[in-house]
Amino acid sequence: MHTPYNPTNTDTEGTWMKSWTISEKNHCDVLVIGSGAAGLRAAIEAARQGRNVLIACKSNGGRGTSTHIANGGFRVAHEDFTREEHFDLVMKGGRFINDRRKVRILAEEAPTAYEEMKQLGVTFRREGAMPSFQGGKALIQALEKEAVRLGVKTLNSTAIVELLRDGDRVCGAIAYDTGAGAFKALIAHATILATGGAGALYSFCDNPPHATGDGYYLGLAAGAMLTGMEFVQFYPLGAYQPERTALLFPPVLGNLGVIKNVDGEDIYQKHDITAWPAASLARDTTSRALYSEIDRGAGVGGALLLDLRKMTEEDWASSPGVQEKRPYLRRRFNCDEEPLPIIPVSHYTMGGIVINDWGETGVEGLFAAGEATGGTHGANRIGGNAIPEALIFGMRAGQTASHLSEKTSGRELPSESVISDAVDRWRETFSEALGERTEEILDKVRGEVWEKVGIIREGTRLQSALESFDTLERDRLPRLPTSTPREVIAALEARSLLLIARMATNSALLREESRGAHYRSDFPEETEDGMFNTVVRLKGGKLEFEKIEVLAPRGAENE
Ligand SMILES: Cc1cc2nc3c(=O)[nH]c(=O)nc-3n(C[C@H](O)[C@H](O)[C@H](O)COP(=O)(O)OP(=O)(O)OC[C@H]3O[C@@H](n4cnc5c(N)ncnc54)[C@H](O)[C@@H]3O)c2cc1C
């Protein structure tokens, strides 16, 4: 039994009933969901076009985003690295099933994004072949400053739980304000999903804990198509900690130091990994090598050990980034005396919402950018390409969304029923609200995914993971409590993670080969037949998976 939606409901008998009431309505031209690099850049662009822009984010502004904790790698053409080489590198990393048009745009426009960030006050330095900025915090600060200057308004700690859908058109969202403990309607002519990835799907991850890929759920439910959900990137050199890890060791440390198993075998030699630095250019093979050693019990206490004790002063001095981290590594890990425990951690979601060159999702009024989207990186992402991509496609989505909102500004506002339908959709998911323990469900999903849909996959284990997800979705998800702000957020995230777990598993089953970050022990080779993209849509309430021709095949990048 649940209370019907009633916008004038002033019931005060219980928080549960009260929580279904829409406390206020906000109107804007462009609603941007997310305040990382993609969201902020989209908002800046829309504001530059004179639109009234509202950002809603689950995080505390730019804090709590993946962008905020990015290391600073920024892949861009320069005097020793041409745009063509940039294009080729990304295609090769993605094992040639990337959306070639997006890769072309990325390689061509990264220099402009780079110059723009410099103009906004971000400082870069060159380390090896790639420039890097002083970490994500500095980037966020520069973007936020510009957004504020342009009059962009931000609703912090505000989670979008449903999109508003007027027929086939998206016209804003239902948000839950965790500070006020209240639902709000955010009505917009154009809505941009810049919700980031779903790293927090796995037991071990370096993403912020709330990186639960809510945008994949929201986009799919609104009619958008997703692609490449089988491709999840793991970063090999995560610090192993009993609780979920959020700490990474720089890629070059993996090569300057030594990683050995308990038998004393050098992992890079044993697994024939020659890329330098392997943790940047060969994340898939390196993660697989480390994982398989840990899995067969050749690690120490569930991890492998990265030994820096034989690094010379010259080694340390060879990389300014590593040199700067040295005092911290000494203080925190006693790295001169002890090896560092490492484990591969989930790092980046290659799959996501399909967009065209201008951020359009194919659903009227709905745009997307950044890690929420899929296709650019194909089967695997080369380091330093995510931030440029988020900025470039954020800018593009901001521009197109502005044009749409300008064209439709005279349109009638959505009716009350559009809002009540969205609230009903949210409420129906949790109709029983019988006090399940959400954390328990989240841990169960993460554990299943880590073991069965993680770095090494196999058909029967993938099938068995699907069965667990079925049971969790059918029997436990509807019983999640949603009375307190914490419970609402946890329920929202559990719903997203279960859906993403299912999409990753089904897509992994469809791909009977190994390619990039997707490795199947029962199909260990990359095959010619694997030159396709997986896509998923929601039809009649059911997920439909399909193999399709590569979204932008050879030659499309020059059209
Ligand atoms: C540790 C680490 C280091 C990295 N280093 C690099 C690097 O050096 N170079 C590089 O190119 N890339 C790097 N990456 C990848 C890169 O940082 C991310 O891919 C990129 O920042 C994603 O930007 P985004 O704007 O798409 O998403 P994010 O920055 O993750 O922002 C997502 C936003 O969406 C909001 N959101 C999500 N769901 C909801 C919801 N339901 N309602 C409201 N808001 C919501 C979040 O709160 C957040 O504000 C790194 C990633 C990690 C985790």
PDBQT file of the ligand as one rigid body, heavy atoms in Angstrom, charges set to zero:
ROOT
HETATM    1  C1  LIG A 601      41.183   8.439  -9.552  1.00  0.00    +0.000 C 
HETATM    2  C2  LIG A 601      40.930   8.854 -10.981  1.00  0.00    +0.000 A 
HETATM    3  C3  LIG A 601      41.938   9.457 -11.708  1.00  0.00    +0.000 A 
HETATM    4  C4  LIG A 601      41.699   9.839 -13.045  1.00  0.00    +0.000 A 
HETATM    5  N1  LIG A 601      42.687  10.475 -13.730  1.00  0.00    +0.000 NA
HETATM    6  C5  LIG A 601      42.426  10.913 -14.996  1.00  0.00    +0.000 A 
HETATM    7  C6  LIG A 601      43.421  11.645 -15.719  1.00  0.00    +0.000 A 
HETATM    8  O1  LIG A 601      44.514  11.907 -15.229  1.00  0.00    +0.000 OA
HETATM    9  N2  LIG A 601      43.105  12.055 -16.998  1.00  0.00    +0.000 N 
HETATM   10  C7  LIG A 601      41.909  11.780 -17.583  1.00  0.00    +0.000 A 
HETATM   11  O2  LIG A 601      41.670  12.168 -18.730  1.00  0.00    +0.000 OA
HETATM   12  N3  LIG A 601      40.942  11.100 -16.891  1.00  0.00    +0.000 NA
HETATM   13  C8  LIG A 601      41.172  10.669 -15.630  1.00  0.00    +0.000 A 
HETATM   14  N4  LIG A 601      40.203   9.984 -14.956  1.00  0.00    +0.000 N 
HETATM   15  C9  LIG A 601      38.866   9.819 -15.575  1.00  0.00    +0.000 C 
HETATM   16  C10 LIG A 601      38.113  11.159 -15.489  1.00  0.00    +0.000 C 
HETATM   17  O3  LIG A 601      38.416  11.795 -14.275  1.00  0.00    +0.000 OA
HETATM   18  C11 LIG A 601      36.598  10.975 -15.578  1.00  0.00    +0.000 C 
HETATM   19  O4  LIG A 601      36.248  10.118 -16.630  1.00  0.00    +0.000 OA
HETATM   20  C12 LIG A 601      35.930  12.333 -15.828  1.00  0.00    +0.000 C 
HETATM   21  O5  LIG A 601      36.340  13.247 -14.828  1.00  0.00    +0.000 OA
HETATM   22  C13 LIG A 601      34.425  12.191 -15.820  1.00  0.00    +0.000 C 
HETATM   23  O6  LIG A 601      33.866  13.473 -15.864  1.00  0.00    +0.000 OA
HETATM   24  P1  LIG A 601      32.284  13.610 -15.897  1.00  0.00    +0.000 P 
HETATM   25  O7  LIG A 601      32.006  15.061 -15.842  1.00  0.00    +0.000 OA
HETATM   26  O8  LIG A 601      31.749  12.826 -17.005  1.00  0.00    +0.000 OA
HETATM   27  O9  LIG A 601      31.805  12.886 -14.537  1.00  0.00    +0.000 OA
HETATM   28  P2  LIG A 601      32.161  13.202 -13.012  1.00  0.00    +0.000 P 
HETATM   29  O10 LIG A 601      33.315  14.100 -12.881  1.00  0.00    +0.000 OA
HETATM   30  O11 LIG A 601      32.235  11.903 -12.297  1.00  0.00    +0.000 OA
HETATM   31  O12 LIG A 601      30.870  13.970 -12.495  1.00  0.00    +0.000 OA
HETATM   32  C14 LIG A 601      29.623  13.311 -12.379  1.00  0.00    +0.000 C 
HETATM   33  C15 LIG A 601      28.624  14.233 -11.728  1.00  0.00    +0.000 C 
HETATM   34  O13 LIG A 601      27.314  13.698 -11.839  1.00  0.00    +0.000 OA
HETATM   35  C16 LIG A 601      26.664  13.789 -10.582  1.00  0.00    +0.000 C 
HETATM   36  N5  LIG A 601      25.590  12.791 -10.509  1.00  0.00    +0.000 N 
HETATM   37  C17 LIG A 601      25.650  11.463 -10.701  1.00  0.00    +0.000 A 
HETATM   38  N6  LIG A 601      24.431  10.918 -10.530  1.00  0.00    +0.000 NA
HETATM   39  C18 LIG A 601      23.589  11.928 -10.222  1.00  0.00    +0.000 A 
HETATM   40  C19 LIG A 601      22.213  12.013  -9.917  1.00  0.00    +0.000 A 
HETATM   41  N7  LIG A 601      21.418  10.940  -9.874  1.00  0.00    +0.000 N 
HETATM   42  N8  LIG A 601      21.689  13.233  -9.642  1.00  0.00    +0.000 NA
HETATM   43  C20 LIG A 601      22.460  14.349  -9.652  1.00  0.00    +0.000 A 
HETATM   44  N9  LIG A 601      23.778  14.314  -9.934  1.00  0.00    +0.000 NA
HETATM   45  C21 LIG A 601      24.328  13.125 -10.211  1.00  0.00    +0.000 A 
HETATM   46  C22 LIG A 601      27.786  13.570  -9.596  1.00  0.00    +0.000 C 
HETATM   47  O14 LIG A 601      27.415  13.971  -8.307  1.00  0.00    +0.000 OA
HETATM   48  C23 LIG A 601      28.856  14.443 -10.242  1.00  0.00    +0.000 C 
HETATM   49  O15 LIG A 601      28.600  15.794  -9.914  1.00  0.00    +0.000 OA
HETATM   50  C24 LIG A 601      40.431   9.597 -13.636  1.00  0.00    +0.000 A 
HETATM   51  C25 LIG A 601      39.422   8.985 -12.893  1.00  0.00    +0.000 A 
HETATM   52  C26 LIG A 601      39.655   8.626 -11.579  1.00  0.00    +0.000 A 
HETATM   53  C27 LIG A 601      38.530   7.996 -10.782  1.00  0.00    +0.000 C 
ENDROOT
TORSDOF 0
